[in-house]
Amino acid sequence: MAAEGDITTLKVPEQSVWTPDLMLFAAISKQDLIDYGRRLVVLKNDGSIMKSGPQIVAHPCQINVQKFPYDDQTCTFSLSSWSFTNTNMRIHTPYEHYEPSQDFTGNTEWKLLSLTSELMIDTTYEEGDYDMLLVTAHFRRHPQFYVFSIIIPSFVCTFLCLNGLFLPSEISGLSVEKVTNIQPKLKPCKYG
């Protein structure tokens, strides 16, 4: 424990220290929200480094839509080092199970219910064994998004179309009269 006034953490540019090459496998695309030159890491007085790299990631996930739009989905992501075996680098997570708090910001389509992580060792390579972190995300779809953007507009359009087919004949008669009044005015026009 540090004495009063002692510094226990220090923020430094990420490019000034070595950071692991953790990769999110099977990602279709990734976009860093903070440029590499502007990212900071936290150095702790015990020698550990805390790194945070916010990204927007597109990752394939098999989705079951049988209960759409009232469905829950589970997606698994794999994180591992691309070049360092577990003799050179160990992966560790402080959370095996994480439930987001009220201050967690989601989006209009999905609510994150929980994240669970499991550390595995990939022994399929000749060079050595690799630590792999499997993170499973459990999502619940916000049905309001689809109710207000698809289901209600579909019912309104269907109602208007069916109502238009079964209107009394007087209204359709007025439409026919307007069309027949226009026809004599168009006949004197010569084409060609």
SULZIJO-V861583 format. One record per backbone hydrogen bond with DSSP energy under -0.5 kcal/mol. CO is the residue of the C=O (numbers start at 0). NH is the residue of the N-H. If there is no record, write none. Layout:
# SULZIJO-V861583
CO_NH + CO_NH
This chain:
# SULZIJO-V861583
2_5 + 5_7 + 7_44 + 9_11 + 9_42 + 11_40 + 12_15 + 13_16 + 19_21 + 20_81 + 22_24 + 22_79 + 23_26 + 24_77 + 25_59 + 28_57 + 30_55 + 34_37 + 34_38 + 35_38 + 38_13 + 39_51 + 40_11 + 40_42 + 41_49 + 42_9 + 43_46 + 47_43 + 48_50 + 49_41 + 53_32 + 53_33 + 54_56 + 55_30 + 56_58 + 57_27 + 57_28 + 62_64 + 64_67 + 66_69 + 70_140 + 72_138 + 74_136 + 76_134 + 77_24 + 78_132 + 79_22 + 82_84 + 84_87 + 84_88 + 95_116 + 97_99 + 97_114 + 100_103 + 103_105 + 108_141 + 109_106 + 110_112 + 110_139 + 113_137 + 114_97 + 115_135 + 117_119 + 117_133 + 119_121 + 119_131 + 120_122 + 121_129 + 128_85 + 129_121 + 130_80 + 131_119 + 131_133 + 132_78 + 132_134 + 133_117 + 133_135 + 134_76 + 134_136 + 135_115 + 136_74 + 136_138 + 137_112 + 137_113 + 138_72 + 139_110 + 140_142 + 141_144 + 141_145 + 142_145 + 142_146 + 143_147 + 144_148 + 145_149 + 145_150 + 146_151 + 149_153 + 150_154 + 151_155 + 152_156 + 153_157 + 154_158 + 155_159 + 156_160 + 157_161 + 158_162 + 159_163 + 160_164 + 161_165 + 163_166 + 167_170 + 167_171 + 168_172 + 169_173 + 170_174 + 171_175 + 172_176 + 173_177 + 174_178 + 175_179 + 176_180 + 177_181 + 178_182 + 179_183 + 180_184 + 181_185 + 182_185 + 182_186 + 183_187 + 185_188
